[in-house]
Amino acid sequence: MLSLLFSFMLRKISDFNLSAGRDDVEEILDGWRLDVANEIDHHFWREFRHVVKSANPDALNGRMGLCMLRSG
């Protein structure tokens, strides 16, 4: 039972971060800085990239870089 609850909570956290990533590139950001990307499961990053690129095909993510605010 505990592992089921843990899995549910991890999915909720993942969903929140995917939603935030999408919303931010739709609203204000052109990309993400991923300082500790290697410490997060690669399946999450694949899903994150898909969600972000669906919202903004020009968004930068999936590499070490700067989180940039849109100009203009």
C-alpha positions as CSV (number, residue, x, y, z in Angstrom):
1,M,0.0,0.0,0.0
2,L,2.8,2.4,0.8
3,S,4.5,1.9,-2.6
4,L,1.2,2.6,-4.3
5,L,0.8,5.9,-2.4
6,F,4.5,6.7,-3.1
7,S,3.9,6.1,-6.8
8,F,0.8,8.3,-6.8
9,M,2.7,11.1,-5.1
10,L,5.6,10.9,-7.5
11,R,3.1,11.1,-10.4
12,K,1.4,14.2,-8.9
13,I,4.8,15.9,-8.5
14,S,5.8,15.0,-12.0
15,D,2.4,16.3,-13.4
16,F,2.9,19.5,-11.5
17,N,6.4,20.1,-12.9
18,L,5.3,19.2,-16.5
19,S,2.4,21.7,-16.1
20,A,4.7,24.4,-14.8
21,G,7.2,23.8,-17.7
22,R,4.4,24.1,-20.3
23,D,2.8,27.1,-18.7
24,D,6.1,29.0,-18.4
25,V,7.1,28.6,-22.0
26,E,3.7,29.6,-23.1
27,E,3.7,32.7,-20.9
28,I,7.2,34.1,-20.2
29,L,10.2,31.8,-20.8
30,D,12.1,30.8,-23.9
31,G,14.0,28.0,-22.2
32,W,15.0,26.2,-19.1
33,R,18.3,25.8,-17.2
34,L,18.8,22.2,-16.2
35,D,21.6,22.2,-13.6
36,V,20.9,18.8,-12.2
37,A,19.2,17.1,-15.1
38,N,21.3,14.0,-14.6
39,E,19.8,13.4,-11.2
40,I,16.3,13.1,-12.6
41,D,15.0,10.0,-14.4
42,H,15.5,10.3,-18.1
43,H,11.8,9.3,-18.7
44,F,10.7,12.5,-17.0
45,W,13.0,14.6,-19.2
46,R,11.7,12.9,-22.4
47,E,8.1,13.7,-21.3
48,F,9.1,17.3,-20.2
49,R,10.7,17.9,-23.6
50,H,7.6,16.7,-25.4
51,V,5.3,18.9,-23.3
52,V,7.5,22.0,-23.6
53,K,8.1,21.6,-27.3
54,S,4.3,21.1,-27.8
55,A,3.7,24.4,-26.1
56,N,6.5,26.3,-27.7
57,P,8.5,24.6,-30.5
58,D,11.3,27.2,-30.3
59,A,11.8,26.7,-26.5
60,L,15.2,25.5,-25.4
61,N,15.5,22.6,-23.0
62,G,17.2,19.3,-22.5
63,R,20.7,20.9,-22.2
64,M,22.6,23.0,-19.8
65,G,21.7,26.5,-20.6
66,L,20.1,29.7,-19.3
67,C,16.5,30.2,-18.4
68,M,15.7,33.2,-20.5
69,L,12.8,35.6,-20.2
70,R,11.2,36.6,-23.5
71,S,12.2,40.0,-24.8
72,G,9.6,42.4,-26.0
